[in-house]
Amino acid sequence: MTKRSFVIWTIALTVLFCLLLGLLNFIIDPLQYYRQASFYQPSFSEEQRYQAPALARNWDYDTIIIGSSMTENFIPTEVDKALDARTVKLSMSGCSAREEKLIIELALREKQPRRVIWGLDYGSLKGDIDRVRDETTPFPYYLYDDKWYNDYPYLFSKNTLRHTLEIISNELWGKEAEIQDPNYLNHWHSWATYGEEVLMQQWQEEKKQRQKVAMLYDQHDWSFAAMAKSFDVNIYPLIKEHPEVEYVIYFPPYSILRYKSLMLDDPQMIADELKVKAYIWEKLKDCPNVELYDFQADKSLTHKLDNYKDYSHHNIEYNELILQAIATRDPDYLLTEENVQEKIQSLREQIYLYEID
């Protein structure tokens, strides 16, 4: 065999081998991106930015849950019971408004849901309008479009192959998949440690850090202008362009210590967050397909530090409370023209008056 023939055969065999691996990944389709698993026990991935598009494409639903890790403890079957719905959870930890826009657009394109339950975090609005979370791996834009020809990063990825081989191994050896139930995908309540002691330890550690650095929370542009622009670009158009969809948007109940910590960084952060809440209300108050709920001024929630695992993340009981408030349109939390400014002012006063060493 000549050197030229050897090179050609080597290239041909390499290409053939890669194509066979891609075909294997397509057949198994570990994320269930092309179809739901039918001939093997599914194994869901905790890489939400990869798994969520597959759920949006192939699950049966009329209601979607959107938001950061604050929404991960919702259980879709419980939402089904409370709202007479068919629910899929498409939460993404630390998500941005652009990421939320992308997954909602995909769901609207594939399944036309009638309802979106949206936990709206201030953090999702901060930074550039097109910000996505890609610090460790590139954001998989190709999973969010309808172009089949750019799916090769999924089909030829070593991570996909690893997941495929795990599924095959489970089938061969009769092992149970680590995550079989999408109801509990990225559900962290069962292993989280809650308590005032946990939060106070975090507070004391931050006090030490502040002796070394000027600010702890300046990773992204947190100004009112940045947050309002992100809302206008990523969220508002979705609501206006889809009047057939009911948007249930809520401001989650962060602990009071979150606000006190931000105050130590820069009081303007608090002012801008409250200002953008008022701005969002003004933009959405006349939209007939929107309900806004605010849980942030309720001291019976936000001052009970034993119900948090850190400054922001609350236990599952609060998810249940939020769900019931939505199901009953609870006037204590449903925003109206009469109570919106009262709630904003109440939270502002709580932040300034709450005392902690």
DRENDO-1510 file (C-alpha; in Angstrom, 1 decimal, always signed):
<recs>
REC; n; res; u; v; w
REC; 1; MET; +0.0; +0.0; +0.0 .
REC; 2; THR; +1.4; +3.4; -1.0 .
REC; 3; LYS; +1.7; +6.2; +1.5 .
REC; 4; ARG; -1.1; +8.1; -0.3 .
REC; 5; SER; -3.4; +5.1; -0.1 .
REC; 6; PHE; -2.7; +4.7; +3.6 .
REC; 7; VAL; -3.6; +8.3; +4.2 .
REC; 8; ILE; -6.8; +8.0; +2.2 .
REC; 9; TRP; -7.8; +4.8; +4.0 .
REC; 10; THR; -7.0; +6.3; +7.4 .
REC; 11; ILE; -9.1; +9.3; +6.7 .
REC; 12; ALA; -11.9; +7.2; +5.3 .
REC; 13; LEU; -12.0; +4.9; +8.3 .
REC; 14; THR; -11.8; +7.8; +10.7 .
REC; 15; VAL; -14.8; +9.5; +9.0 .
REC; 16; LEU; -16.7; +6.2; +9.0 .
REC; 17; PHE; -16.0; +5.6; +12.6 .
REC; 18; CYS; -17.2; +9.1; +13.5 .
REC; 19; LEU; -20.3; +8.7; +11.4 .
REC; 20; LEU; -21.1; +5.4; +13.2 .
REC; 21; LEU; -20.7; +7.1; +16.6 .
REC; 22; GLY; -23.0; +9.9; +15.4 .
REC; 23; LEU; -25.5; +7.4; +14.2 .
REC; 24; LEU; -25.4; +5.6; +17.6 .
REC; 25; ASN; -25.9; +8.9; +19.4 .
REC; 26; PHE; -28.8; +9.6; +17.1 .
REC; 27; ILE; -30.5; +6.2; +17.7 .
REC; 28; ILE; -30.1; +6.4; +21.5 .
REC; 29; ASP; -30.6; +10.2; +21.6 .
REC; 30; PRO; -29.8; +10.4; +25.3 .
REC; 31; LEU; -31.2; +13.8; +25.8 .
REC; 32; GLN; -34.4; +12.7; +24.0 .
REC; 33; TYR; -34.0; +15.7; +21.7 .
REC; 34; TYR; -35.5; +14.0; +18.6 .
REC; 35; ARG; -38.0; +11.8; +20.3 .
REC; 36; GLN; -39.0; +10.5; +23.7 .
REC; 37; ALA; -37.2; +7.3; +24.8 .
REC; 38; SER; -39.3; +4.2; +23.8 .
REC; 39; PHE; -37.0; +1.2; +23.8 .
REC; 40; TYR; -34.8; +2.0; +26.8 .
REC; 41; GLN; -35.0; +3.4; +30.3 .
REC; 42; PRO; -34.5; +7.2; +30.0 .
REC; 43; SER; -31.7; +8.9; +31.9 .
REC; 44; PHE; -32.2; +12.6; +32.2 .
REC; 45; SER; -29.3; +15.0; +32.2 .
REC; 46; GLU; -28.8; +17.7; +34.9 .
REC; 47; GLU; -27.2; +19.9; +32.3 .
REC; 48; GLN; -30.3; +22.1; +32.1 .
REC; 49; ARG; -29.3; +24.1; +29.1 .
REC; 50; TYR; -29.0; +20.9; +27.1 .
REC; 51; GLN; -31.9; +18.9; +28.6 .
REC; 52; ALA; -34.5; +21.7; +28.7 .
REC; 53; PRO; -34.7; +22.1; +24.8 .
REC; 54; ALA; -35.4; +18.3; +24.5 .
REC; 55; LEU; -38.2; +18.5; +27.1 .
REC; 56; ALA; -39.6; +21.6; +25.3 .
REC; 57; ARG; -39.6; +19.7; +22.0 .
REC; 58; ASN; -41.0; +16.3; +22.9 .
REC; 59; TRP; -43.0; +16.4; +26.1 .
REC; 60; ASP; -46.7; +16.7; +26.2 .
REC; 61; TYR; -47.6; +19.9; +28.1 .
REC; 62; ASP; -49.8; +23.1; +28.0 .
REC; 63; THR; -48.0; +24.8; +30.9 .
REC; 64; ILE; -44.3; +25.5; +31.3 .
REC; 65; ILE; -42.3; +26.6; +34.4 .
REC; 66; ILE; -39.5; +29.1; +33.6 .
REC; 67; GLY; -36.9; +30.6; +35.9 .
REC; 68; SER; -33.7; +30.1; +37.8 .
REC; 69; SER; -32.9; +27.6; +40.6 .
REC; 70; MET; -35.6; +29.4; +42.6 .
REC; 71; THR; -38.2; +27.4; +40.5 .
REC; 72; GLU; -36.4; +24.0; +40.6 .
REC; 73; ASN; -38.4; +22.7; +43.6 .
REC; 74; PHE; -41.7; +23.0; +41.8 .
REC; 75; ILE; -43.1; +19.5; +41.1 .
REC; 76; PRO; -44.9; +19.5; +37.7 .
REC; 77; THR; -47.5; +16.9; +38.8 .
REC; 78; GLU; -48.4; +19.1; +41.7 .
REC; 79; VAL; -48.8; +22.0; +39.4 .
REC; 80; ASP; -51.0; +19.8; +37.2 .
REC; 81; LYS; -53.3; +19.1; +40.2 .
REC; 82; ALA; -53.5; +22.8; +41.3 .
REC; 83; LEU; -54.0; +24.3; +37.9 .
REC; 84; ASP; -55.7; +21.5; +35.9 .
REC; 85; ALA; -52.7; +21.5; +33.6 .
REC; 86; ARG; -50.1; +19.4; +31.9 .
REC; 87; THR; -46.8; +20.9; +33.1 .
REC; 88; VAL; -43.1; +20.6; +32.2 .
REC; 89; LYS; -40.4; +22.3; +34.2 .
REC; 90; LEU; -37.8; +24.1; +32.0 .
REC; 91; SER; -35.8; +25.8; +34.8 .
REC; 92; MET; -32.2; +26.8; +34.4 .
REC; 93; SER; -30.0; +27.6; +37.4 .
REC; 94; GLY; -28.6; +31.1; +37.2 .
REC; 95; CYS; -30.4; +31.8; +34.0 .
REC; 96; SER; -30.4; +35.1; +32.1 .
REC; 97; ALA; -33.5; +36.7; +30.5 .
REC; 98; ARG; -32.0; +35.9; +27.1 .
REC; 99; GLU; -31.9; +32.2; +28.0 .
REC; 100; GLU; -35.4; +32.3; +29.3 .
REC; 101; LYS; -36.5; +34.0; +26.0 .
REC; 102; LEU; -34.8; +31.2; +24.0 .
REC; 103; ILE; -36.5; +28.4; +25.8 .
REC; 104; ILE; -39.9; +30.0; +25.8 .
REC; 105; GLU; -39.6; +30.7; +22.0 .
REC; 106; LEU; -38.8; +27.1; +21.5 .
REC; 107; ALA; -41.7; +25.9; +23.5 .
REC; 108; LEU; -44.1; +28.3; +21.7 .
REC; 109; ARG; -42.8; +27.0; +18.4 .
REC; 110; GLU; -43.1; +23.4; +19.2 .
REC; 111; LYS; -46.1; +23.0; +21.5 .
REC; 112; GLN; -48.0; +26.3; +21.8 .
REC; 113; PRO; -48.5; +26.2; +25.6 .
REC; 114; ARG; -51.4; +28.1; +27.0 .
REC; 115; ARG; -49.6; +29.2; +30.2 .
REC; 116; VAL; -46.1; +30.2; +31.3 .
REC; 117; ILE; -45.3; +30.3; +35.0 .
REC; 118; TRP; -42.3; +32.6; +35.3 .
REC; 119; GLY; -40.2; +33.1; +38.4 .
REC; 120; LEU; -38.6; +36.5; +37.5 .
REC; 121; ASP; -35.3; +37.2; +39.2 .
REC; 122; TYR; -33.6; +40.5; +39.2 .
REC; 123; GLY; -30.3; +38.7; +38.5 .
REC; 124; SER; -31.7; +37.4; +35.2 .
REC; 125; LEU; -32.1; +41.0; +34.0 .
REC; 126; LYS; -28.7; +42.1; +34.9 .
REC; 127; GLY; -25.8; +42.4; +32.4 .
REC; 128; ASP; -25.9; +42.5; +28.6 .
REC; 129; ILE; -29.2; +41.9; +26.9 .
REC; 130; ASP; -27.8; +38.8; +25.1 .
REC; 131; ARG; -25.9; +37.4; +28.1 .
REC; 132; VAL; -26.0; +33.6; +28.4 .
REC; 133; ARG; -24.2; +31.4; +30.9 .
REC; 134; ASP; -21.2; +29.9; +29.1 .
REC; 135; GLU; -18.4; +30.1; +31.6 .
REC; 136; THR; -17.7; +26.4; +31.6 .
REC; 137; THR; -19.2; +25.2; +28.3 .
REC; 138; PRO; -20.4; +27.0; +25.2 .
REC; 139; PHE; -24.1; +27.7; +25.2 .
REC; 140; PRO; -25.9; +25.2; +22.9 .
REC; 141; TYR; -27.7; +27.6; +20.6 .
REC; 142; TYR; -28.1; +24.8; +18.0 .
REC; 143; LEU; -30.5; +23.0; +20.4 .
REC; 144; TYR; -32.8; +26.0; +20.5 .
REC; 145; ASP; -33.4; +26.4; +16.7 .
REC; 146; ASP; -35.3; +24.3; +14.1 .
REC; 147; LYS; -32.3; +23.7; +11.9 .
REC; 148; TRP; -31.4; +20.0; +11.7 .
REC; 149; TYR; -28.1; +20.5; +9.9 .
REC; 150; ASN; -26.4; +22.3; +12.8 .
REC; 151; ASP; -27.0; +19.5; +15.4 .
REC; 152; TYR; -23.6; +18.0; +14.8 .
REC; 153; PRO; -22.2; +19.3; +18.1 .
REC; 154; TYR; -24.8; +17.2; +19.9 .
REC; 155; LEU; -24.4; +14.1; +17.7 .
REC; 156; PHE; -20.6; +14.0; +17.7 .
REC; 157; SER; -20.0; +15.2; +21.3 .
REC; 158; LYS; -18.0; +13.0; +23.6 .
REC; 159; ASN; -20.4; +14.0; +26.4 .
REC; 160; THR; -23.3; +12.7; +24.3 .
REC; 161; LEU; -21.4; +9.5; +23.6 .
REC; 162; ARG; -20.7; +9.1; +27.4 .
REC; 163; HIS; -24.4; +9.5; +28.1 .
REC; 164; THR; -25.3; +7.1; +25.3 .
REC; 165; LEU; -22.9; +4.5; +26.7 .
REC; 166; GLU; -24.2; +5.0; +30.2 .
REC; 167; ILE; -27.7; +4.2; +28.9 .
REC; 168; ILE; -26.5; +1.1; +27.0 .
REC; 169; SER; -24.7; -0.1; +30.1 .
REC; 170; ASN; -27.8; +0.4; +32.3 .
REC; 171; GLU; -29.8; -1.7; +29.9 .
REC; 172; LEU; -27.2; -4.4; +29.6 .
REC; 173; TRP; -26.6; -4.8; +33.3 .
REC; 174; GLY; -30.1; -4.0; +34.6 .
REC; 175; LYS; -29.1; -0.8; +36.4 .
REC; 176; GLU; -31.5; +2.0; +37.2 .
REC; 177; ALA; -30.8; +5.3; +35.7 .
REC; 178; GLU; -29.7; +8.0; +38.2 .
REC; 179; ILE; -32.5; +10.4; +37.2 .
REC; 180; GLN; -35.6; +8.7; +35.7 .
REC; 181; ASP; -38.4; +11.1; +36.7 .
REC; 182; PRO; -38.4; +14.6; +35.1 .
REC; 183; ASN; -40.6; +15.7; +38.0 .
REC; 184; TYR; -37.5; +15.7; +40.2 .
REC; 185; LEU; -35.0; +16.8; +37.7 .
REC; 186; ASN; -32.6; +19.3; +39.4 .
REC; 187; HIS; -34.8; +19.2; +42.4 .
REC; 188; TRP; -32.6; +20.1; +45.4 .
REC; 189; HIS; -35.0; +20.3; +48.4 .
REC; 190; SER; -34.2; +16.8; +49.7 .
REC; 191; TRP; -30.5; +17.4; +50.2 .
REC; 192; ALA; -30.4; +21.1; +51.0 .
REC; 193; THR; -29.4; +22.3; +54.5 .
REC; 194; TYR; -31.7; +25.1; +55.7 .
REC; 195; GLY; -31.5; +27.3; +58.8 .
REC; 196; GLU; -30.8; +30.7; +60.3 .
REC; 197; GLU; -27.4; +29.3; +61.4 .
REC; 198; VAL; -26.5; +28.6; +57.8 .
REC; 199; LEU; -27.4; +32.1; +56.7 .
REC; 200; MET; -25.6; +33.8; +59.6 .
REC; 201; GLN; -22.5; +31.8; +58.8 .
REC; 202; GLN; -22.7; +33.1; +55.3 .
REC; 203; TRP; -23.1; +36.7; +56.7 .
REC; 204; GLN; -20.0; +36.4; +58.8 .
REC; 205; GLU; -18.0; +35.0; +55.9 .
REC; 206; GLU; -19.1; +37.9; +53.8 .
REC; 207; LYS; -18.0; +40.4; +56.5 .
REC; 208; LYS; -14.5; +38.9; +56.3 .
REC; 209; GLN; -14.5; +39.2; +52.5 .
REC; 210; ARG; -15.6; +42.8; +52.6 .
REC; 211; GLN; -12.4; +43.6; +54.4 .
REC; 212; LYS; -10.5; +42.5; +51.2 .
REC; 213; VAL; -12.8; +43.6; +48.3 .
REC; 214; ALA; -14.9; +46.7; +47.8 .
REC; 215; MET; -17.9; +44.8; +46.2 .
REC; 216; LEU; -19.2; +41.3; +46.2 .
REC; 217; TYR; -22.0; +41.6; +43.6 .
REC; 218; ASP; -20.6; +43.6; +40.7 .
REC; 219; GLN; -20.2; +40.7; +38.2 .
REC; 220; HIS; -22.8; +42.2; +35.8 .
REC; 221; ASP; -24.3; +45.6; +35.1 .
REC; 222; TRP; -26.9; +45.8; +37.8 .
REC; 223; SER; -28.2; +49.3; +36.9 .
REC; 224; PHE; -31.9; +50.1; +36.3 .
REC; 225; ALA; -31.1; +51.0; +32.7 .
REC; 226; ALA; -29.5; +47.6; +32.1 .
REC; 227; MET; -32.4; +45.6; +33.7 .
REC; 228; ALA; -35.1; +47.7; +32.0 .
REC; 229; LYS; -33.4; +47.2; +28.6 .
REC; 230; SER; -33.2; +43.4; +29.1 .
REC; 231; PHE; -36.9; +43.3; +30.1 .
REC; 232; ASP; -37.8; +45.4; +27.0 .
REC; 233; VAL; -35.8; +43.2; +24.6 .
REC; 234; ASN; -36.1; +39.7; +26.1 .
REC; 235; ILE; -39.5; +39.6; +27.9 .
REC; 236; TYR; -41.9; +42.2; +26.9 .
REC; 237; PRO; -42.0; +41.2; +23.2 .
REC; 238; LEU; -42.9; +37.6; +24.1 .
REC; 239; ILE; -45.9; +38.8; +26.0 .
REC; 240; LYS; -47.2; +41.3; +23.5 .
REC; 241; GLU; -46.6; +39.0; +20.5 .
REC; 242; HIS; -48.5; +36.0; +22.1 .
REC; 243; PRO; -51.7; +37.3; +23.6 .
REC; 244; GLU; -53.1; +33.8; +23.4 .
REC; 245; VAL; -50.6; +32.7; +26.2 .
REC; 246; GLU; -51.3; +33.4; +29.8 .
REC; 247; TYR; -48.1; +34.7; +31.6 .
REC; 248; VAL; -48.1; +34.2; +35.3 .
REC; 249; ILE; -45.1; +36.1; +36.5 .
REC; 250; TYR; -44.0; +36.3; +40.1 .
REC; 251; PHE; -41.2; +38.0; +42.1 .
REC; 252; PRO; -39.8; +35.3; +44.4 .
REC; 253; PRO; -39.4; +35.7; +48.2 .
REC; 254; TYR; -35.7; +36.2; +48.8 .
REC; 255; SER; -34.7; +36.4; +52.4 .
REC; 256; ILE; -34.2; +39.8; +54.0 .
REC; 257; LEU; -30.5; +39.2; +54.3 .
REC; 258; ARG; -30.1; +39.2; +50.6 .
REC; 259; TYR; -31.2; +42.8; +50.5 .
REC; 260; LYS; -29.1; +43.8; +53.5 .
REC; 261; SER; -26.0; +42.3; +51.8 .
REC; 262; LEU; -26.7; +44.2; +48.6 .
REC; 263; MET; -27.1; +47.4; +50.7 .
REC; 264; LEU; -23.6; +46.9; +52.0 .
REC; 265; ASP; -22.3; +46.8; +48.5 .
REC; 266; ASP; -24.2; +49.8; +47.2 .
REC; 267; PRO; -27.6; +51.1; +48.3 .
REC; 268; GLN; -28.3; +52.0; +44.7 .
REC; 269; MET; -28.6; +48.3; +43.9 .
REC; 270; ILE; -31.7; +48.1; +46.0 .
REC; 271; ALA; -33.1; +51.3; +44.6 .
REC; 272; ASP; -32.7; +50.1; +41.1 .
REC; 273; GLU; -34.2; +46.7; +41.8 .
REC; 274; LEU; -37.3; +48.3; +43.3 .
REC; 275; LYS; -37.4; +50.8; +40.5 .
REC; 276; VAL; -37.3; +48.0; +37.8 .
REC; 277; LYS; -40.2; +46.2; +39.6 .
REC; 278; ALA; -42.3; +49.3; +39.3 .
REC; 279; TYR; -41.2; +49.7; +35.7 .
REC; 280; ILE; -42.3; +46.1; +34.9 .
REC; 281; TRP; -45.6; +46.7; +36.6 .
REC; 282; GLU; -46.2; +49.8; +34.5 .
REC; 283; LYS; -45.4; +47.9; +31.3 .
REC; 284; LEU; -47.5; +44.9; +32.0 .
REC; 285; LYS; -50.5; +46.2; +34.1 .
REC; 286; ASP; -52.7; +46.7; +31.0 .
REC; 287; CYS; -51.8; +43.3; +29.4 .
REC; 288; PRO; -54.9; +41.1; +29.7 .
REC; 289; ASN; -52.7; +37.9; +29.4 .
REC; 290; VAL; -50.5; +38.7; +32.4 .
REC; 291; GLU; -50.9; +38.2; +36.1 .
REC; 292; LEU; -48.1; +39.6; +38.4 .
REC; 293; TYR; -47.5; +38.2; +41.9 .
REC; 294; ASP; -45.1; +39.7; +44.5 .
REC; 295; PHE; -43.9; +37.6; +47.5 .
REC; 296; GLN; -41.0; +39.9; +48.5 .
REC; 297; ALA; -42.7; +42.2; +51.0 .
REC; 298; ASP; -44.3; +39.4; +53.1 .
REC; 299; LYS; -42.2; +39.4; +56.4 .
REC; 300; SER; -43.8; +36.1; +57.4 .
REC; 301; LEU; -41.8; +34.6; +54.6 .
REC; 302; THR; -38.7; +36.6; +54.1 .
REC; 303; HIS; -37.8; +37.1; +57.7 .
REC; 304; LYS; -38.1; +33.4; +58.6 .
REC; 305; LEU; -34.4; +32.6; +57.9 .
REC; 306; ASP; -34.9; +28.9; +59.0 .
REC; 307; ASN; -36.7; +28.4; +55.6 .
REC; 308; TYR; -33.6; +29.3; +53.5 .
REC; 309; LYS; -30.5; +27.5; +52.5 .
REC; 310; ASP; -28.8; +30.8; +51.6 .
REC; 311; TYR; -29.8; +34.4; +51.1 .
REC; 312; SER; -32.1; +33.6; +48.2 .
REC; 313; HIS; -33.1; +30.0; +48.0 .
REC; 314; HIS; -36.2; +29.0; +50.0 .
REC; 315; ASN; -37.5; +25.6; +50.9 .
REC; 316; ILE; -40.2; +23.6; +49.0 .
REC; 317; GLU; -43.0; +24.9; +51.3 .
REC; 318; TYR; -42.6; +28.3; +49.7 .
REC; 319; ASN; -43.0; +26.7; +46.3 .
REC; 320; GLU; -46.2; +25.1; +47.5 .
REC; 321; LEU; -47.4; +28.5; +48.9 .
REC; 322; ILE; -46.6; +30.2; +45.6 .
REC; 323; LEU; -48.5; +27.6; +43.6 .
REC; 324; GLN; -51.6; +27.9; +45.8 .
REC; 325; ALA; -51.5; +31.7; +45.6 .
REC; 326; ILE; -51.5; +31.4; +41.8 .
REC; 327; ALA; -54.2; +28.8; +41.8 .
REC; 328; THR; -56.5; +30.9; +44.0 .
REC; 329; ARG; -55.4; +34.4; +42.7 .
REC; 330; ASP; -54.6; +35.2; +46.4 .
REC; 331; PRO; -55.1; +39.0; +46.9 .
REC; 332; ASP; -52.3; +39.1; +49.4 .
REC; 333; TYR; -49.8; +38.5; +46.6 .
REC; 334; LEU; -51.6; +39.4; +43.3 .
REC; 335; LEU; -50.3; +42.8; +42.3 .
REC; 336; THR; -52.9; +45.5; +41.5 .
REC; 337; GLU; -52.9; +49.2; +40.9 .
REC; 338; GLU; -54.0; +49.7; +44.5 .
REC; 339; ASN; -51.2; +47.7; +46.2 .
REC; 340; VAL; -48.1; +47.7; +44.0 .
REC; 341; GLN; -46.6; +50.9; +45.5 .
REC; 342; GLU; -47.5; +49.9; +49.0 .
REC; 343; LYS; -45.7; +46.6; +48.6 .
REC; 344; ILE; -42.6; +48.3; +47.1 .
REC; 345; GLN; -42.5; +50.8; +49.9 .
REC; 346; SER; -43.0; +48.1; +52.5 .
REC; 347; LEU; -40.0; +46.2; +51.2 .
REC; 348; ARG; -37.9; +49.3; +51.1 .
REC; 349; GLU; -38.7; +50.1; +54.7 .
REC; 350; GLN; -38.0; +46.5; +55.8 .
REC; 351; ILE; -34.6; +46.6; +54.2 .
REC; 352; TYR; -33.6; +49.8; +55.9 .
REC; 353; LEU; -35.0; +49.0; +59.3 .
REC; 354; TYR; -33.9; +45.4; +59.6 .
REC; 355; GLU; -31.0; +45.1; +62.1 .
REC; 356; ILE; -28.2; +42.6; +62.0 .
REC; 357; ASP; -24.7; +42.7; +63.3 .
</recs>
